[in-house]
Amino acid sequence: MMRVPISWLKEFVDVTVSVEELAHIITMAGLEVESIDYIGLGKAELPWDPELVFVGNILEVRQHPDADRLVLADVDYGAGAPHTVVTGAPNLFPYKDQGRLSHPLKGVFAKEGSVLYDGHADGKVKMKLKGRSVRGVMSNAMLCSEKELDLSEEHEGILILPDDAPTGMPLRDYLGDVVLDIAITPNVARALSILGVAREVAAITNTPLRMPEFTLEATGPSIEGRAQVTIETPDLCPRFTATLIEGITIGSSPFWMQRRLLMAGMRPINNIVDVTNYVMLELGQPSHAFNADAVTEQHLIVRSATSGERLTTLDGKEHQLTPERLLVCDPKGALSLAGVMGGATSEVSDTTTRVLLEAATWEPTTIRKTARELKLPSEASRRFERGVDYELPPLMQRRALGLMQEIAGGTVAEGIVDAYPRPWQKIVLDLPPSEITRIVGVTLSAEEIAALLERLEFICELVKIPEAETVVRATAPSYRLDVTNLADLCEEVARIYGYDQIPETRLADELPEPLENSSLVREQRVRDILARCGLDEAMTYSMTNMTSVARVNPDDAEPTLHMRVENPITPEREYLRRSLLPVLLESFAQNLRERERVLVFEIGRVYLPHEGQVRPDEPRRLAITMAGPRDTMSWFRQNHAGMDFFDLKGVVETLLSRLNITKNIAFEPLTDDKRFHPGRAASLVHSGKDASQVLGVLGELHPDLRERLDLETPRALVAELDLEALIELAQPVQFHSISRYPATVQDLAVVVGIDVPAQRVADAIRKYAGVGLESLTLFDIYEGPQVGEGKRSLAYRLAFRAMDRTLSDTEVNKSRTKIVRGLERDVGGTIRA
């Protein structure tokens, strides 16, 4: 999100339309305005009444005659005699009993009837100002804090305005503003600044762009020999600049700067830090101010971290680093995480008098990985991970130094240290008008195309190609890192031409009736079934890396077993997955850090290369992950026991039942898969006419794997099933008549060896019971001295029913006798007395 105050935007481009129309225009051109925030104006959540809220002149502050913690302020707001206001604002106490102030303070004066926010309430609570007596003194007006005006959460003192604030001006006219909230998608990173948005507005509205005048007096000694830059990793740091300012005084930044920072969503800190943030918002180039006295020899070194190296960042957290982290250091050690956050040892403090200012460009992937893995997202990393203009650092340095000199004093060293090992390579593309016709659907001449692109600061030249049409040779500006091919150029032409100007082309004929895809219908049914079981659907990357694969299944972490992507979206997404689990389990682990109970499934393709095939097989798989308590926390449910293998098995059984896959299905013990806990895993097997087919595996993750994944749960349950096979086996539901005769129920306790799976016992019971067995339920398991060592008792409830009659006891007992004999023969079972 980029918050753009209209007043700031107008310094770069004239806005000749209403704010609402401007928001619509730039949204239609690719910059999505999510909301419009009105501050103090008529459409604001808290509008400032121009008849009641003014800029006031505080002439005198006196002690309240009957209250130590209150003062009386005489305020002139440009209409008649001054008003006396009773206030407890602590920032007025230093001025009490000085008589008439030689330099009156400016504040916000609100008359009786004003609607403001209650400064002492939690949240935003509106109140209507009413006159009242305060300890014997009548007060029918108010001096306002920032919270009462909905400017910030600050309410400890009143808002002090600049000395040049015009007394009596309605506050709405002085401070009212409008802020556009613009969503920044990856393809519009150029708009992460006021200048970037202004360029877009200028191009879209065909209005000239203007750069504010940047004044800088570099009258100090030359920086040569006083600061030094060394880049040890030029592939990760294309450019690094450094400048020096000395003799500064740390203090608060001026009101206008603080105001803009707050409107843009940033908190003011001090004048030096505020300047770096202000210029970053204005131009789009992040920077970092080092306390020069804390930088050994004023020598800045860009290098990779050493294994185990430590750095405490500005947020007070210590980080143990790996060689993947990029640092800015001095000869003694690390000073900052490059492009992400500064270090505490070189922080600008109240005693700082010399600042070494850095502005650089970084390789985006490195910054993105560091910010994400160390959980240090920042405004700087947001910009660097999307790409920053290589040519911007010198301009940023001049602008920032000029502002520092203006508001903090000091002397700027002459010159700049500019290490530029990888200069920006210009992108030059030849765009034939026929390509615009083919892709965009409009016919434009080369001259018209060039005019549109020049509005976006492309340098265009018309080039006549022998025996072909004239092409537009376009050179992309340095900040357009996203433009790399003709399709990108066509998009830019379409945006500025206007998507709404492209004519509609209707289809020549009616669309044919869509053909039903039964496979996709059944896939959607699987989704519905699992959702009804309480699972959420996940969608993860189809690409992974060998580290993630090895973490889950070391035997599979062989690059030759995977298809490698030639142009991966990031280096950590280099190989097409052979299993859903490596990437899904990473997401699963992240969710478990945030939530106590996680039940997730994913449906997606895996990619299985075969020798002699150019393309891999792409079967669909279903993965399920579960962890946490069996029940959600509730006042009427107190079962906090964790889920186990049988909860996962129950979900799989429900899925099979709803797909009507009930015949020839078995859960067989799985003992040779290192991913799973021994004895708590199974293979799902379908026995066909010719051969058995493994439909998937399910079970509890092995403790070693759980530790490698950093899963914060005592049990993690996982299944991966062959969705293609399940869909093929799924049967339509058929109607069966319900017997109107009663069932006969008997219980049977079978003692078997402890190594005999319950599934084998159940299969044997069904085998010998015959067609009269309607249902079979395992309801009790017992191990103990009554059945002997190495044995256990499995108690089943059997229900017998016939369609045409009530079964007699003789018939049921006959079936029971067959079952008992069969159990003894097949599984060595005996009936428990």
QUIJOPE-V959570 format. One line per field, one symbol per residue. ss: DSSP state (A for helix, B for strand, O for the rest). phi: phi as a letter, one per 40 degrees, with the letter a starting at -180 (. if undefined). A space follows every 10 residues. Layout:
ss=???
phi=???
This chain:
ss=OBBBBAAAAO OOBOOOOOAA AAAAAAAAOO OBBBBBBBBO OOOOOOOOOO OOBBBBBBBB BBBOOOOOOO BBBBBBOOOO OOBBBBBOOA AAAAABOOOB BBBBBBBBBB BOOOBBBOOO OOOOOBBBOO OBBBOOBBBO BBBOOOOOOO OOOOOOOOOO BOOOOOOOOB AAAAAOBBBB BBBOOAAAAA AOOAAAAAAA AAAAAOOOBO OOOOOOOOOB BBOBOOBBBB BOOOOOOOBB BBBBBBOOOO OOOOAAAAAA AAAOOOOOOO AAAAAAAAAA AAAOOOOBBB BAAAOAAABB BBBBOOOOOB BBBOOOOBBB OOOOOBBBBB OOBBBBBOOO BBBAAAOOOO OOOBBBBBBB BOOAAAAAAA AAAOOOOOAA AAAAOOOOOO OOAAAAAAAA AAAAAAAAOO BBBBOOBBBO OOOOOOOBBB BBAAAAAAAO OOOOOAAAAA AAAAOOOOBB BBBBOOOOOB BBBBBOOOOO OOOOOAAAAA AAAAAAAOAA AOOOOOOOOO OOOOOOOAAA AAAAAAAAAA AAOOOBBOOO OOBBOAAAAA AAOAAAOOAA AOOBOOOOOO OOOOBBOOOO AAAAAAAAAA AAAAOOOBBB BBBBBOOBOO OOOOOOBOOB BBBBBBBOBO OOOBOOBOOO OBOOAAAAAA AAAAAAAAOO OOOOBBBBBO OOOOOBBBBB BBBBBBBOOO OBBBBBBBBB BOAAAAAAOO OOOOOOBBBB BBAAAAAAAO OOOOOOOOOO OOOBBBBBBB BBBOOOOAAA AAAAAAAAAO OOBBBBBBBB BBOOOOOOOO BBBBBBBBBB OOOOOOOOAA AAAAAAAAAA AAAAAAAOOB BOO
phi=.bcbccccdc cbacbbbccc ccccccccch bcccabbcbg cdcccbcccc cbbbcbbcca bbcccbaccb bbbcbbbgag ccccbcabcc ccdcbcfcgc ccbdcbabbb cdhcbbcccb ccgbbcabcb cacbfgbcbb aaccccccbg caccacaccc ccccccdgcd ddccbcabbc cbcbcdcbcc ccacccccdc cccccfbccb cdcbbabcbc dcccgbaabb bcbccbbcaa babbbbgcbc acccdccdcc ccccgbccba cccccccccc ccbgbcaacc cdccbdgfbc bcaccccgcb accccgccbc bbcccbbbbb dcicbacdgb accccbccbc ccbbbbcbba bbcdcccccc ccccfbcacc cdcccchbdc ccdccccccc ccccccbbgg bcccgacbcb cbdcccbbbc bcdccccccc gbbbcccccc ccccccgccb bcbccdfacc bccbbccccc cccbaccccc ccccccchdc ccccbcccac ccccccbccc cccccddccc cccgcccbbb ccbabccccc ccadcccbdc cbccccbcca dcbbbccbac cdcccccdcc cccbbcbbbb bbbacbbbcb cgbcbccbcc bbbbbaahcc bccacbbbcb cccbdccccc cccccccccg bbbgbabbdb bbbccbcdgb aaccbbcccc acbccibaic ccdccccccf ccacbbbbbb bccdcccccc bccbcbcccc bccbbbbbbb cbcccccccc cccccccccg ccccaabcba bbbiccbgcg babbbbbbbb abcbaccccc cccccccccc ccccccbgcb ccc
